[in-house]
Amino acid sequence: MSLISNQTKGVFVIGVTPFNDDMSIDVESLDRVIDFYYEKGADGLTVLGMMGEAPKLTQNEALAVARQSIRRSAGKPVVVGVSAPGLAALGELTKSVMDAGAAGVMVAPPSTLKTDEQIIAYYQNVVATVGDDVPLVLQDFPLSTNVTISTKTLGAIIEAHQSIVMLKHEDWPGLQKITELRQAEDSGRRRISILCGNGGVFLPEEMNRGADGAMTGFGFPEMMVDVCRLSAKGDVEKAMDVFEAYLPLVRYEQQPGIGLAVRKYVLASRGAIAHATQRRPGAALNAAAIAEVNAMIARQARKLEQVT
């Protein structure tokens, strides 16, 4: 299993955790959806993320999902989310998944951090806990964590810790942050890989600002693959045309509370998972929402015929 680095590029899909109707983990669907992501062009996976329902899993289940995902990926890089309230649990899970062949681990700041000094100290403690030989992804997602990390603070963390090789950028608005990070590199700071989240809602603009790819989920991961590929080769207009065909569904999936239900419904309808089940708490789509999603998918297919 290759490790992520500050040169890592492409699309790392945030994997869903499939469940059976009885809320047990659907191990057959987990293999199937991993195959689906790679068939659609993913370069790697990220598991046990927020949209992977990691907080709803036991520690044993989380480790089992990570190990199965790494094994099924057959050498392709898998990043594992290990965020936890305490560093002991974070360190234990990190050691287990790295021993299993993970390409790196992702850590979001806990919501208790309020000052720049606390944020800097937290990541110093994370590196000390997991070891400076473990490649780290810093997840910057203030809309979820309620922790705002300034560009200056990110710079201090990047300069202090060589093992933090990637930023999962999910600030919103955050395009200027990408620009400022790249400008700092032009002035001599070491490079860091930047993969972007937020369901891909700003992906074309993020790529144009200097991002290296996407680390997020969507029911049609091939959209992210195509947008990143076209953007990387400079075909900005075609990338935007492709993105705009999917935009209504991207937007619909951003609704708080039902976004994961939309994603799982789409994946189930495409045969990637057997059930759209979420573990409680988690809302299912009602008939009206299902009709809206189906209509968007049909329209999306018609628009794609015009641009591809």
ZAROBA-578069 format. One record per residue (C-alpha): x, y, z. Coordinates in Angstrom, 3 decimals, decimal comma. Example, Ala and Ser with C-alpha at 12.3 -4.5 7.8 and 13.67 -1.06 7.14 Angstrom:
BEGIN
node X 12,300&Y -4,500&Z 7,800
node X 13,670&Y -1,060&Z 7,140
This chain:
BEGIN
node X 0,000&Y 0,000&Z 0,000
node X 1,475&Y 3,339&Z -1,039
node X 1,461&Y 6,230&Z 1,415
node X -0,028&Y 9,623&Z 0,640
node X 2,418&Y 12,497&Z 0,277
node X 2,484&Y 16,207&Z -0,392
node X 2,364&Y 15,322&Z -4,115
node X -0,841&Y 13,257&Z -3,919
node X -3,419&Y 14,248&Z -6,524
node X -6,752&Y 13,016&Z -7,875
node X -10,039&Y 11,872&Z -6,392
node X -10,297&Y 10,132&Z -3,038
node X -13,965&Y 9,262&Z -2,648
node X -15,388&Y 9,455&Z 0,855
node X -16,864&Y 5,994&Z 1,180
node X -20,292&Y 5,299&Z 2,633
node X -20,753&Y 2,547&Z 5,194
node X -23,516&Y 0,244&Z 3,900
node X -25,969&Y -1,220&Z 6,390
node X -28,518&Y -3,997&Z 6,189
node X -32,134&Y -3,322&Z 7,106
node X -31,374&Y -4,537&Z 10,638
node X -28,608&Y -1,869&Z 10,969
node X -25,759&Y -4,399&Z 10,827
node X -22,871&Y -3,622&Z 8,488
node X -23,504&Y -4,987&Z 4,993
node X -20,069&Y -6,434&Z 4,261
node X -21,072&Y -7,639&Z 0,790
node X -22,210&Y -4,152&Z -0,202
node X -19,027&Y -2,668&Z 1,243
node X -16,981&Y -4,676&Z -1,241
node X -19,406&Y -3,794&Z -4,016
node X -19,342&Y -0,043&Z -3,408
node X -15,534&Y -0,008&Z -3,161
node X -15,358&Y -1,732&Z -6,554
node X -17,894&Y 0,796&Z -7,876
node X -15,780&Y 3,771&Z -6,780
node X -12,681&Y 2,441&Z -8,520
node X -14,640&Y 1,485&Z -11,642
node X -15,779&Y 5,106&Z -11,853
node X -12,178&Y 6,332&Z -11,768
node X -11,348&Y 7,026&Z -8,117
node X -7,635&Y 7,209&Z -7,320
node X -8,164&Y 6,248&Z -3,685
node X -10,681&Y 6,139&Z -0,870
node X -11,241&Y 7,817&Z 2,460
node X -13,202&Y 5,767&Z 4,975
node X -14,662&Y 6,510&Z 8,395
node X -15,356&Y 10,096&Z 7,441
node X -18,317&Y 12,108&Z 8,692
node X -20,466&Y 10,954&Z 5,765
node X -19,313&Y 7,400&Z 6,382
node X -21,301&Y 7,448&Z 9,653
node X -18,119&Y 6,838&Z 11,628
node X -19,580&Y 8,227&Z 14,881
node X -22,304&Y 5,562&Z 14,689
node X -19,821&Y 2,672&Z 14,615
node X -18,231&Y 0,899&Z 17,534
node X -14,427&Y 0,903&Z 17,677
node X -14,387&Y -2,734&Z 16,569
node X -16,745&Y -2,014&Z 13,673
node X -14,683&Y 0,992&Z 12,584
node X -11,535&Y -1,102&Z 12,487
node X -13,324&Y -3,891&Z 10,595
node X -14,603&Y -1,428&Z 7,957
node X -11,134&Y 0,075&Z 7,571
node X -9,450&Y -3,308&Z 7,211
node X -11,988&Y -4,561&Z 4,678
node X -11,697&Y -1,334&Z 2,656
node X -7,895&Y -1,554&Z 2,595
node X -7,971&Y -5,215&Z 1,642
node X -10,525&Y -4,692&Z -1,141
node X -8,619&Y -1,704&Z -2,511
node X -5,803&Y -4,084&Z -3,432
node X -2,941&Y -1,632&Z -3,111
node X -4,760&Y 1,588&Z -3,953
node X -4,381&Y 4,226&Z -1,231
node X -6,950&Y 4,336&Z 1,560
node X -7,022&Y 7,197&Z 4,055
node X -8,793&Y 6,444&Z 7,337
node X -10,565&Y 9,018&Z 9,447
node X -9,407&Y 8,594&Z 13,048
node X -10,818&Y 11,725&Z 14,698
node X -11,800&Y 11,029&Z 18,302
node X -12,512&Y 13,055&Z 21,440
node X -9,385&Y 11,680&Z 23,101
node X -5,886&Y 11,147&Z 21,792
node X -5,626&Y 7,642&Z 23,268
node X -8,434&Y 6,299&Z 21,062
node X -7,082&Y 8,258&Z 18,090
node X -3,627&Y 6,766&Z 18,577
node X -4,930&Y 3,227&Z 19,012
node X -7,024&Y 3,332&Z 15,836
node X -4,179&Y 4,949&Z 13,884
node X -1,742&Y 2,191&Z 14,824
node X -4,262&Y -0,507&Z 13,889
node X -5,130&Y 0,908&Z 10,470
node X -1,540&Y 1,761&Z 9,569
node X -0,543&Y -1,791&Z 10,481
node X -3,355&Y -2,955&Z 8,176
node X -1,923&Y -0,967&Z 5,261
node X -3,624&Y 2,448&Z 5,352
node X -2,042&Y 5,198&Z 3,251
node X -2,502&Y 7,777&Z 6,006
node X -4,999&Y 9,039&Z 8,544
node X -7,266&Y 12,087&Z 8,679
node X -7,794&Y 14,160&Z 11,814
node X -10,331&Y 16,951&Z 12,334
node X -9,927&Y 19,358&Z 15,258
node X -12,291&Y 18,835&Z 18,212
node X -14,915&Y 21,533&Z 18,729
node X -13,365&Y 22,505&Z 22,093
node X -10,513&Y 24,364&Z 20,386
node X -11,092&Y 28,116&Z 20,450
node X -7,747&Y 29,860&Z 19,880
node X -4,916&Y 29,625&Z 17,360
node X -2,587&Y 28,498&Z 20,131
node X -4,928&Y 25,647&Z 21,092
node X -5,230&Y 24,501&Z 17,470
node X -1,459&Y 24,524&Z 16,968
node X -0,917&Y 22,650&Z 20,246
node X -3,567&Y 20,063&Z 19,343
node X -1,876&Y 19,043&Z 16,111
node X 1,486&Y 18,988&Z 17,890
node X -0,053&Y 16,484&Z 20,303
node X -1,591&Y 14,470&Z 17,455
node X 1,788&Y 14,100&Z 15,744
node X 3,401&Y 13,158&Z 19,050
node X 0,688&Y 10,539&Z 19,640
node X 0,716&Y 8,799&Z 16,244
node X 4,388&Y 9,325&Z 15,383
node X 5,944&Y 11,559&Z 12,793
node X 6,214&Y 8,678&Z 10,307
node X 2,419&Y 8,525&Z 9,826
node X 1,148&Y 10,688&Z 6,927
node X -1,567&Y 13,001&Z 8,231
node X -4,488&Y 14,763&Z 6,579
node X -5,668&Y 17,863&Z 8,405
node X -9,422&Y 18,184&Z 7,922
node X -10,439&Y 21,844&Z 7,856
node X -14,251&Y 21,733&Z 8,064
node X -15,431&Y 24,617&Z 10,263
node X -19,080&Y 24,232&Z 9,225
node X -19,082&Y 20,910&Z 11,064
node X -16,379&Y 21,263&Z 13,717
node X -17,042&Y 24,930&Z 14,593
node X -13,261&Y 25,398&Z 14,581
node X -12,028&Y 28,145&Z 12,266
node X -8,407&Y 27,713&Z 11,214
node X -6,872&Y 30,783&Z 9,608
node X -4,416&Y 30,567&Z 6,739
node X -1,714&Y 31,847&Z 9,095
node X -2,423&Y 29,108&Z 11,630
node X -2,476&Y 26,451&Z 8,914
node X 0,889&Y 27,761&Z 7,764
node X 2,355&Y 27,435&Z 11,249
node X 1,124&Y 23,834&Z 11,518
node X 2,412&Y 22,924&Z 8,046
node X 5,841&Y 24,403&Z 8,791
node X 6,086&Y 22,636&Z 12,158
node X 5,114&Y 19,129&Z 11,055
node X 6,478&Y 17,470&Z 7,920
node X 4,129&Y 14,517&Z 8,457
node X 1,068&Y 16,695&Z 7,775
node X 1,157&Y 16,188&Z 4,029
node X -2,410&Y 16,982&Z 3,023
node X -5,178&Y 19,466&Z 3,739
node X -8,758&Y 18,343&Z 3,308
node X -10,125&Y 21,756&Z 2,460
node X -13,778&Y 22,266&Z 3,402
node X -13,879&Y 25,869&Z 4,524
node X -16,783&Y 27,840&Z 3,059
node X -16,134&Y 30,406&Z 1,710
node X -12,611&Y 29,155&Z 1,277
node X -11,363&Y 29,718&Z -2,257
node X -9,065&Y 32,511&Z -1,119
node X -7,534&Y 30,162&Z 1,437
node X -6,377&Y 27,877&Z -1,379
node X -4,879&Y 30,836&Z -3,204
node X -3,038&Y 32,049&Z -0,100
node X -1,637&Y 28,595&Z 0,674
node X -0,302&Y 28,240&Z -2,865
node X 1,150&Y 31,765&Z -2,786
node X 3,014&Y 30,862&Z 0,422
node X 4,513&Y 27,874&Z -1,372
node X 5,629&Y 30,147&Z -4,202
node X 7,464&Y 32,140&Z -1,517
node X 9,301&Y 29,117&Z -0,177
node X 7,009&Y 27,191&Z 2,176
node X 6,971&Y 23,439&Z 1,588
node X 4,214&Y 22,084&Z -0,617
node X 1,110&Y 20,418&Z 0,778
node X -1,465&Y 18,416&Z -1,136
node X -4,921&Y 20,033&Z -1,130
node X -7,964&Y 17,862&Z -1,755
node X -11,386&Y 19,462&Z -1,410
node X -14,656&Y 18,394&Z 0,180
node X -18,112&Y 19,939&Z 0,602
node X -19,679&Y 17,447&Z -1,780
node X -17,808&Y 18,972&Z -4,715
node X -20,069&Y 22,015&Z -4,802
node X -17,129&Y 24,350&Z -5,593
node X -14,865&Y 21,806&Z -7,294
node X -14,215&Y 23,620&Z -10,620
node X -13,276&Y 26,835&Z -8,838
node X -11,155&Y 24,963&Z -6,292
node X -9,213&Y 23,236&Z -9,051
node X -8,644&Y 26,561&Z -10,782
node X -7,295&Y 28,013&Z -7,519
node X -4,671&Y 25,290&Z -7,247
node X -6,315&Y 22,306&Z -5,531
node X -4,953&Y 18,862&Z -6,383
node X -8,280&Y 17,078&Z -6,488
node X -11,303&Y 16,065&Z -4,451
node X -11,815&Y 14,175&Z -1,212
node X -15,550&Y 13,980&Z -0,863
node X -18,541&Y 11,851&Z -1,742
node X -21,279&Y 12,000&Z -4,342
node X -23,643&Y 9,477&Z -5,876
node X -21,899&Y 9,978&Z -9,245
node X -18,178&Y 9,956&Z -8,392
node X -17,344&Y 10,011&Z -12,096
node X -18,333&Y 13,697&Z -12,063
node X -15,449&Y 14,500&Z -9,713
node X -13,067&Y 12,342&Z -11,726
node X -13,981&Y 14,081&Z -14,986
node X -13,893&Y 17,598&Z -13,534
node X -10,486&Y 17,032&Z -11,931
node X -9,076&Y 15,411&Z -15,066
node X -10,323&Y 18,143&Z -17,399
node X -9,228&Y 20,913&Z -15,032
node X -5,744&Y 19,422&Z -14,656
node X -5,204&Y 19,480&Z -18,393
node X -6,505&Y 23,043&Z -18,707
node X -9,882&Y 22,326&Z -20,321
node X -11,722&Y 24,614&Z -17,900
node X -14,811&Y 25,189&Z -20,051
node X -15,418&Y 21,471&Z -20,599
node X -14,898&Y 20,823&Z -16,893
node X -17,549&Y 23,404&Z -16,077
node X -19,947&Y 21,988&Z -18,675
node X -19,666&Y 18,544&Z -17,109
node X -20,017&Y 19,941&Z -13,589
node X -23,116&Y 21,940&Z -14,480
node X -24,869&Y 18,829&Z -15,770
node X -24,609&Y 17,337&Z -12,268
node X -25,071&Y 20,587&Z -10,338
node X -28,785&Y 20,221&Z -9,442
node X -28,101&Y 16,894&Z -7,709
node X -24,905&Y 18,217&Z -6,091
node X -26,936&Y 21,130&Z -4,710
node X -29,788&Y 18,888&Z -3,553
node X -27,365&Y 16,647&Z -1,678
node X -26,116&Y 19,634&Z 0,333
node X -29,303&Y 19,808&Z 2,391
node X -28,451&Y 19,375&Z 6,077
node X -30,084&Y 16,322&Z 7,589
node X -30,915&Y 14,446&Z 4,390
node X -27,746&Y 14,766&Z 2,322
node X -26,506&Y 11,291&Z 3,210
node X -29,963&Y 9,841&Z 2,581
node X -29,829&Y 11,300&Z -0,942
node X -26,349&Y 9,892&Z -1,546
node X -27,237&Y 6,436&Z -0,286
node X -30,477&Y 6,384&Z -2,287
node X -28,569&Y 7,218&Z -5,466
node X -25,902&Y 4,603&Z -4,767
node X -28,576&Y 1,981&Z -4,082
node X -30,451&Y 2,908&Z -7,256
node X -27,201&Y 2,462&Z -9,214
node X -26,635&Y -0,980&Z -7,681
node X -23,561&Y 0,028&Z -5,702
node X -25,147&Y -0,890&Z -2,354
node X -28,094&Y -3,131&Z -1,558
node X -29,902&Y -0,794&Z 0,850
node X -30,053&Y 2,956&Z 1,450
node X -30,246&Y 2,295&Z 5,203
node X -28,621&Y 4,683&Z 7,659
node X -28,011&Y 3,929&Z 11,290
node X -30,142&Y 5,907&Z 13,679
node X -30,318&Y 8,805&Z 13,940
node X -30,742&Y 9,293&Z 10,218
node X -33,698&Y 10,368&Z 8,111
node X -34,859&Y 8,444&Z 5,058
node X -36,165&Y 10,131&Z 1,909
node X -39,919&Y 10,408&Z 1,554
node X -41,787&Y 9,777&Z -1,689
node X -41,693&Y 13,427&Z -2,760
node X -37,919&Y 13,658&Z -2,289
node X -37,373&Y 10,392&Z -4,168
node X -39,405&Y 11,728&Z -7,094
node X -37,329&Y 14,914&Z -7,125
node X -34,047&Y 12,984&Z -7,092
node X -35,204&Y 10,683&Z -9,903
node X -36,243&Y 13,679&Z -12,002
node X -32,845&Y 15,319&Z -11,472
node X -31,023&Y 12,132&Z -12,480
node X -33,081&Y 11,876&Z -15,672
node X -32,424&Y 15,505&Z -16,552
node X -28,747&Y 15,050&Z -15,707
node X -28,489&Y 12,186&Z -18,228
node X -30,035&Y 14,353&Z -20,955
node X -27,648&Y 17,241&Z -20,248
node X -24,626&Y 14,938&Z -20,244
node X -25,523&Y 13,749&Z -23,732
node X -25,185&Y 17,368&Z -24,873
node X -21,752&Y 17,981&Z -23,346
node X -19,959&Y 14,649&Z -23,837
